[in-house]
Amino acid sequence: MPFTGVSAMDRKQEFVRLALAPGVNRRELCRRFGVSPTLGYRLLSRYLAEGDGGLEARSRRPGSSPERTEPELEAQVLAVRAEHPAWGGRKIRRVLQDQGLACPPAPSTITEILRRAGVLDGPRAGEARDWTRFEHAQPNDLWQMDFKGHFPLEAGRCHPLTVLDDHSRYALEIGACANEQTETVQGRLTQVFRRYGLPRRILADNGSPWGTAGSSERHTRLTVWLLDLGVSVSHGRPYHPQTQGKDERFHRTLKAEVLDGRCFAGLDHAQAAFDHWRHVYNAKRPHEALDLDTPSSRYAMSPRPLPDTIAPPDYEPQAHVRKVHAGGWISFKGRPINCSKAFAGRRLALRATDTDGLFDLCYRTHLLAQIDLRQNTPQSVTDVSEHPSRMSPV
């Protein structure tokens, strides 16, 4: 039998004892032990040179690897990885190129270097993944906004607010917030708008403060404020976080590169960490969805500045203008129509369509819903807020 198994050493010792006996036919001995003559003679030679130590199993790794990456280059790879523990082969290669290295290793080679060094994480680390990506054509066409799951601080909790440009993946805001209330979000967005200008549209989920999950009302005080600024608002499909896939993926990166394994004393400590990493993410970290360019290389500020004051809506003479009652409804042609309490005190316009009895319900230039008076019900509202393509241009 071959020299494997729990008693392999015993069989090797027996083989060499028999092989050293006078007059033994060593080829026949190899046949009976189930090993090749090459292996048998090599084992005997090692035993004669080293004794029992020569019978120990040895690595099949070659004594030299002339094509292996130079230690100095491996050290550069591991240095980048040490500074950014969540980055893989493609990102590290791009950073080495940007640092002036003429011939950096291939991403697969860098992945193998990381694997040998024992710094790859997870069962699928280094594996290729197929993605289908959709993005808007220009910066500021769409921003995605959401809260990442809150986490404990040494005192209190942090609710990270993130705002991401859909086209460039540029992180416009990572805010260490104490809560998820309207005033908090509006204050943060005001700072973002002052720095970067206004987007055409913001996509958010259905949760508070920008959504009314579980309610027939679609707008909140925050979304009405955005409409006043000329920013359209749309909401993702309920229970479908994939609608905001870029921001969800950004949250995963934020967790891996900033939050995992760290504890923050308070909101200021967390904000300092967010601000430092936001610069790394925007200006240094190669993004695979951008062909390893950085988000800052694709982002440009919006030409639409935050206005100093908000003028009241000015509707055309042919529009039917109605003021929203405190209860969130208007009266039109003898019918009460529910709108939203968020519009209380504001004036909405009903604009006739090409279909008799069908009216567009609008706030400023934003299409909110369609009113179908052909129905024999007191109110009939078709919500269009989830269909950005049907919104009037801002």
N, C-alpha and C positions, 0 to 999 in steps of 0.2 A: 504493500500500500504506500501511497506518497507520504511525504513528510508534512502532514497537516494534522490539526486536531489538538486535543488537550495533552496527548502523550507524544507529540511530535519529537521532543528532545530525547525521550527514551528510545524511539525508533531510530533516530539519527545515531545515537550512541551504539545501539546494537549493530547498525549497518557498518560503522567504521571498525568495530571490533571484528566483525566477520570479514570485512574487506582486508584487514591486516593479517589475517591468518595465513600461514604458509600454503602456497599452491592453490589458493582460491581463484575461481573464475569470476573476476569482478563484473564483467558484462552480464553474466548469468545472474549474479547477485543483484545487479540493478534491475533486471527484468523481474525477479521475484519480489522486489520491494516496490515495483511499479513506478520507477523513476528512470529518466533518461541517463545514458552513460555520461553525458556532459555534466549533468547535475551531480551524479554520483562521484565522478572524479574531482569535480570542484569542491565538493563537501569534504572529501578525503584530504585534498590538498590544504584546505583551510584548517582541518583538524591537526594535521602534521605540523602546521606553522604556529597555531594559536592554542591548541588543546581544546577543551570543551567550549571555550569562548568562541571558537571559530564555527561552532554549530548553531549559534544564536541566529534567529531570523534577522535579516538585514533589509533596510529600505531599498526599494528599486529606483529611488530618485537618482538621476545622473550626478556624477561627481562635480560637474560644472554645467552651467547654463549660459552659453555665450550670447544668446539672444534675449536674456532676461534684462529688464529695465535697470539702468544704473542706480546704485543706492542713492546718489545725490538727487536724481530725478524722482525716485520714490519718496524721498524726504519732502520734496516740494509738493507732491500730490497729497501726502499725509498732513502737511502743514495747512493746506487749504481746507482739507476735511476737518482738521481740528478746530479751525476757526468757524466753519459752517458744518456742523455734524450731520445735517439733514441733506446735504447736497450729494448728488451722484456723479457718475462718470462724465456725462455731457456737460454739466455745469462746470465741473472742475477743469475740464479740458479748455473750455472757453475762457475761464479766468487765467489759466496759464498762458493762453495765447495773448490775452490782453496785457499780461505782465511782460510780454516781449519774448517768450520762449518760442524759438523758431519752429521746432518740430515736437510739439507735445505728444504724449502717447494717445493712442486711440481711446475712445470712451470705454470699449470693452477691456482694454489693457488696464485702464485706471480702475475699473470695477474689480478686476482680478487683484490689483495691488491692495485695494481696500479689503477684499476678501481674505487675502493672506495675512493682512494686519489685524484681522478680526474686528473690523469696525463697520461692517455692513449690518443693517438692522432689518429684521423681519424676514419671513420665509420667502418673500418674492423680491427681495432686494436685488436690483440689477437686472430684473427681467424687463423685456420690452412690453409696452402697453399700446393698444390701439385706441385712438380717441376720435370722436367726431365733434368738431368745434364750430360754433356759430358766433359771429361777432359783428357789431355795427361797424360801418365803413369809416367813421370819423370819430376822433376824440370828442367827448361831451355829447354825443348823440344819445347815449344812455349811461346812467350811473346805476349801479346796484348797491343797495343799502340794507344792512341787517345788523342785529345784535348777535355776537357770538355768545355761546353759553357762559353765564357768569361763573365766577370762581372765588374762593375765599381769599381774603388778605389777612394779615396779622390782626388788623382791625377793620371789620366790615367786609364788604364784597365788591368786586369789580365787574361791571357790565361793559365789555368792549364793544363799542360802536364802530362798524367798518363801512366805508364808502369806497367803491371801486369803479373805475372807468371801464366800461365794457370793451372798448376797442383796444386800448393799450394795456389793460390790467394795472394801470397806475393806481396806487393806494393813495387816495385823497385824504383819508382820515382813518386813524385808529385811535379812538377816544376812550380813555379810562374813565367811565362814567359811574356815578354812585347809584344810579337808578335808570329806568327805561321810560321816564315820563316825558310828556310833550315838551315842557319847558327846557329840559335837558337836551333833547335832540334838536330843538329849534335853535338853541344857543350854539351848539356845535356846528350845525349846518350854516348858520350865519357866518361863522368864522371861515368855513370852507368856501362859501360863496364869495366872501370878500377877497380871498386869496386867488381862487381859480376861476371865478365867474360862475354863470348859471348854465346848467345842462338843459338840453331840450326835454328830457324825460328822466324820471327816476322810477326804478322798479323796486318794489318792496313786497314782503309777504303780507299775510292777512292779520298779523298780530298787532297788538298795541305797541306804539301810539300811532302808527300809520295805517292801521287796518282795524276792522271791527268784526273779528272772527265770531261766527255764531249769530250775527245780527244781519238784518236786511239792509241796514245802512252801510254804504260803501266808503263814506268819507269821514274824516276826523278834523279837528281843529288844525292839526299839522298839515294834512293834505290840502285843506282849503288855503292855508297860508302859502303853500307851494304853488297852487293854481293862481293866487294873487300875484306871484312873482313871474308868472308865465312859464312855469315848469309843469309839464304834464306828469301825471302819476298813474301808474298801472300796478296791479297786484298779480302775484303768481297764483297759479291754480292751488286751491286748498289741498294740503297734504302732498304736494309735489315740490319738494325743495330743489328738484333738478332745474326748475325754472330759473333759479338764481345760482346756477351751477358754478359760475366763476367765483362768486363771493363765498359759496360753500367750500370750494377748493382752496380759496385764500385762507379761510378759517383753519383748514387742516394744516396748511403751511405755517400759519401763525402759531398754532399749537405746538407743532414739531420743533420750530426754530426759536421760539421765545418762551412758551409757557411750560412745557414739559420739564419737570424736575426743579422748578423754581418757585420760590415763595417771596412775595412782595410785602413790604411793611405797610404800605398804604397806596392810595390812588396816585400820589405824586411819584412814588417809586415805580409803579407800573407804567405811568405815562412816560417817564424817562426811558424805560426799556422799549416801549412802543415807538417813541420818536426815533431812537437810535436804529431800531430794526427797520422802520419804514424807509429810512434813507438807504440802508443796505438793500432792501427789497426793490426799491424803485431804481436805484442808480448803479448797483453793483451785481446783484444776483441775476445771472442769465436765466431767461424764462423760456422753457421749451416750447410753449405755444407761440412764441414770437421768434422762432428760429434762433434761439439763444441770444437774442437782443435783450436789452433791459427795458422795462416799462417806460422809463424816462426818455428813451430814444424815440418812442412813438407818441408821447403825449405832448399836447400843446394846450395852453390855457384857453378858456372860452372867451370869445369876443363880446359876450353879453355880460356886462357888469351888474352887480347887485345894486338896485336902485336905492336912492336915499329915502324916497317916499313911495307909497303905493297909491296910485290914483284909483278912484272908483270906476267900475265898469261903465263903458259907453257903448250902448247898443244902437243898432240901426233903427230908423223910424218904423219899419214894417214888422219888427219883432214884437211879440207879445211879452211884455215885461211884468213879472210878478215878484212881490216881496215875500220872503219865506217867513212864516209865522214861527213863534217861539217853539212850537211843538214839532217843527220840521216839515211843514206841509205848505202847499200853495193851492189856490183855487183857480181853475181854468175851465171856462165854458160850463160852469155849474157843477164841476166835478172836483172833489178834493184829491190832490195828488201828493203822495208822500215823497219827500226828497231826503233830507238829512238834517238833524238838529245842528250839525256843524255849519250849515248855511244860514242859520237863524239870523234875521235882520238884513241879509244880503238880497240883492235883486238877481233873479234868474231870468233868462229869456227863452221863450218857445218860438222856434222858427219852423215855418211850414216847409214840408218836403214836397217832392213831386207826386206823392201818393196822398190822395184826399183822406183826411182824418189822422194822418201820421205826422207828428211834430218832433223835432229835435229839441231836447231840453239841454240848455247850455249855461255855463257860467263863464263869462268873458268869451274867449275863443275855444273853450274846452267843451267837448261834447260829453255830457254826463249820462244821458239816457234817451230813449225814444218813447214818446207817449202815443199810444194807439187809442184814439177815441172811437174807433169802430167797434171796440169790445163793449159788451153790455155789463161792464163792471164799473164800480165807482172809480177805480183807478187801475191803470194798466201801464206799468213801467218796465221797459226792457233795458237792463243795465248793459252798458257797452264799455265799462271801465276796464274790463279785462282784455279788450281788443284794441290795442294801440293803433292798429292800422286804420281804425274807423274814427280816430280823433282828428279834429281840425288841426291844421298846422299852427304852431305858436308863432 
